[in-house]
């Protein structure tokens, strides 16, 4: 499993975080850490560390981008 650090924005409403967690699981990923950074203008900004099978995060990015309102701001390999 490869670890990736990500920053995402998502709608600040009930169910948004659940949709993100479900999508990560659907892609075979496992959330290792999660930090809520802030909420502003109806959007949440969060940092996540996610373990995924293999070393290519493309599947993870695709499932997250398919969720309405979710944006992956940055992603990089975790040390």
C-alpha positions in Angstrom: 0.0 0.0 0.0 1.2 3.5 -0.8 0.5 6.5 1.4 -0.7 9.8 -0.1 -1.3 13.2 1.6 -4.3 15.0 0.2 -6.0 18.3 0.7 -9.7 18.4 -0.4 -12.5 20.9 -0.3 -16.1 19.7 -0.1 -19.6 21.1 0.6 -20.1 21.8 4.3 -23.3 19.9 4.7 -24.4 16.6 6.2 -23.3 13.5 4.2 -20.4 15.1 2.3 -17.7 13.6 4.4 -19.5 10.2 4.3 -19.5 10.3 0.5 -15.8 11.0 0.5 -15.0 8.2 2.9 -17.2 5.7 0.9 -15.5 6.7 -2.4 -12.0 6.2 -0.8 -13.1 2.7 0.3 -14.6 2.0 -3.1 -11.2 2.7 -4.6 -9.6 0.2 -2.2 -8.2 3.0 0.0 -8.0 3.3 3.8 -8.0 6.7 5.6 -5.0 6.8 8.0 -5.5 10.4 9.2 -8.0 13.1 8.8 -7.8 16.8 9.9 -10.5 19.4 9.5 -8.6 22.6 8.7 -11.5 25.1 8.3 -15.0 25.8 7.1 -15.7 28.9 5.1 -18.3 30.1 2.6 -20.2 26.8 2.8 -17.1 24.7 2.1 -14.9 22.5 4.3 -11.2 22.2 3.8 -9.6 18.9 5.1 -6.2 17.2 5.1 -6.2 13.4 4.7 -3.6 10.7 4.6 -4.8 7.7 2.6 -3.3 4.3 1.9 -4.1 2.8 -1.5 -3.2 -0.4 -3.2 -0.3 0.0 -5.6 1.4 3.3 -6.2 -0.8 5.2 -8.7 -3.5 7.4 -7.1 -5.5 7.8 -10.4 -8.4 5.5 -9.4 -8.7 7.4 -6.1 -8.7 10.8 -7.8 -11.3 9.6 -10.3 -13.8 8.4 -7.7 -13.3 11.6 -5.6 -13.8 13.8 -8.7 -17.0 12.0 -9.5 -18.5 13.2 -6.2 -20.4 16.5 -6.8 -18.7 19.4 -5.1 -15.5 17.6 -4.0 -12.2 19.1 -5.2 -8.8 17.6 -4.7 -6.6 20.6 -4.1 -3.4 18.7 -3.8 -2.0 15.2 -3.5 1.5 14.0 -2.9 3.3 10.8 -1.7 3.5 10.7 2.1 6.8 10.2 3.8 
